[in-house]
Every structure is written in structure tokens, then in C-alpha cells.
């Protein structure tokens, strides 16, 4: 009887490990990934800023035709060490102002911290979740 119990226990442990490992590749982007993507996007757009905090507040899967996507809604605190002038009124494509959560022009003073809310977009690929910064996570 004891050997049967050990067999079942071993089987359950093996299945649990297999499920955990198989789920690793399908994890949804979270705080660490979102923070890295936002840092990369700000840098790519020439924004001299430091990400003070980043928190995923919500996420949702989006399926359209043959594309699996994920939207990560976030709140972030962004520090402008040297100040920053955001020209947002004329921004026509998704860029700096979208990542800062701004609709209008705004000037940030030196060392000012801005609380931003926004959404990052990911598309599922063979390499993982492809983010707006053109990296796979």
C-alpha cells in the first residue's frame, strides 16, 4: 500500500512540474517586463527620464483573426532629472506623449516626478511576447 501511495505522489509531483514548466513560456507580461519596455520606449524617443516606479494595474488578452495580443495597463512614476518639454498637441502617431499619458503640451521642471497612466501592447510570436520596443519577452 505504501509503495502505491509513493507512486501516486511521484506521479502528481511529476505532472505538477511538467505543468509549471509548460506554463513558463506562456506567461503574460507583468511589472518587470512592462517597466523594461517603458524604459526602452522613453529612451528610444529621446526622453531623458528615470522610471521611479511601475505597476501593472490590469491586463487583457486580445484575439483578432490569427493574432494573439496582450494589453498591459500601467501606472508609473517618471522622474525628469533635467526637466522635459513634452510637445503633445501635435503628436499624430503613438509616441512619447502616449507613453507619458499626456494629451497636451506640458513642461516638466528639473527633478519633477510625473505620474503616468498608459497601455503597452504586445503581440504573441514564436519568440515570446513582442513588445512595442521591438523586443521579445
C-alpha positions, 0 to 999 in steps of 0.5 A: 500500500505504501509503495502505491501511495509513493507512486501516486505522489511521484506521479502528481509531483511529476505532472505538477512540474511538467505543468509549471514548466509548460506554463513558463513560456506562456506567461503574460507580461507583468511589472518587470517586463512592462517597466523594461519596455517603458524604459526602452520606449522613453529612451528610444524617443529621446526622453531623458527620464528615470522610471521611479516606479511601475505597476501593472494595474490590469491586463487583457488578452486580445484575439483578432483573426490569427493574432494573439495580443496582450494589453498591459495597463500601467501606472508609473512614476517618471522622474525628469532629472533635467526637466522635459518639454513634452510637445503633445498637441501635435503628436499624430502617431503613438509616441512619447506623449502616449507613453507619458499619458499626456494629451497636451503640451506640458513642461516638466521642471528639473527633478519633477516626478510625473505620474503616468497612466498608459497601455503597452501592447504586445503581440504573441510570436514564436519568440515570446511576447513582442513588445512595442520596443521591438523586443521579445519577452 
